[in-house]
Amino acid sequence: MSEHASDWRGAGACLSADPDLFFPIAIGTAAADRQVSGALHVCASCPVRDQCLEFAMRTNESHGIWGGTTPEERIRARRRNLRRSARHACQEAQESRAS
């Protein structure tokens, strides 16, 4: 693990929280919804929320609450980024053919 990664992790608001809070097991149940809500509440005031989310996106974390996002939110963000990249590549290809 890089030094940068350990720097932000040591400053997380979740440091003193129960790790299980961020990894609900029974998704879609009232108990899991309360867990997710509690985790998001911790993330809301976290000083390293952006770094946490960046890490989760870069490493394709598919489970748990990271950077104030659920796995579903990260999947949607990845899809948006892929579509955006594909559109950009297509536009560049069209522009290079036109010149």
N, C-alpha and C positions, 0 to 999 in steps of 0.2 A: 504494500500500500504506500502511496506517495505521501510525502510530508504534507502537501497541500490538502489531501483528503482528510488526514487526521486533524489538521488545524480546524476546519469547519465543524467536524463531528464533535470536537471537544467543546464547542460553543453553542451546540444545539439546545433549544428549550426542552427537548425530549430527553436530555441526558439523565434527569432524575425521575423520569416517568417509567412506568412499567412497559417494557418492550412489547408485551402482548397486546397492549392497547392499539398499537400501530399495525397489527397483523390479525384482524378478526378472522375467525375460522368459519362460522356459519353465515356467509354472506346472504343478505336478503331477509334476515330475521330481525326482530325488534332489538335483540341484544347486540347484534352486529352493528345495526344502525346507530345505537347509542355509543358503541365503541368508536366507530368512524367519526361520529360527531365530537366525541371527546378528543380524539387524536387531532382532528382539524382545529379544534379550539387551541390545543397546545401549539400547533404549527402557526396559527394566526399571529402570534406575537414573537415568533422565533427570529432572531437576528441573522440566521444563516439559511433561511428558507430557500432563497434563490440558489445557493450552492447545493443544497440538498436536492432540489428538483433537477438541477443540471446534472448531478451525479446519477440520479435515477433514470433520467432520459438517456444519458450517455451509456449507461450499463444495461439498459433495457430491463429495469426492475419491473417484474410483472405482478408482484405481490406487495401488499402493504401500502401504508400511507407514507408518502415521501414528498417533502416540500409543499405540503398542504394540498396534495392531489391524491385521488384514488387511482387504482389501476386502470379503471375505465377512462378516466380523464386523461391519463398519460397515453393510452392507446389512441384516443381521438386526436390528441396533440401530435403524436407520431404520424398518424394518417394525414393530418393537415400538412405537416412538414414535408412528407413524401410527395403529396399532390403539388405543393408549392414548388418543390425542387424539380418535379417532372415538367411543370408548366414553364419554369425558367429555362430548363434545358431545351425544351421544344422551341421556345422563343429564340434562344441563342442559335439553334440550328437553322431556323428560318431566316434569321438575320444574316448568318454567314453565307447561306445560299443566295440571298438577294444581293450581296455585295460582290 
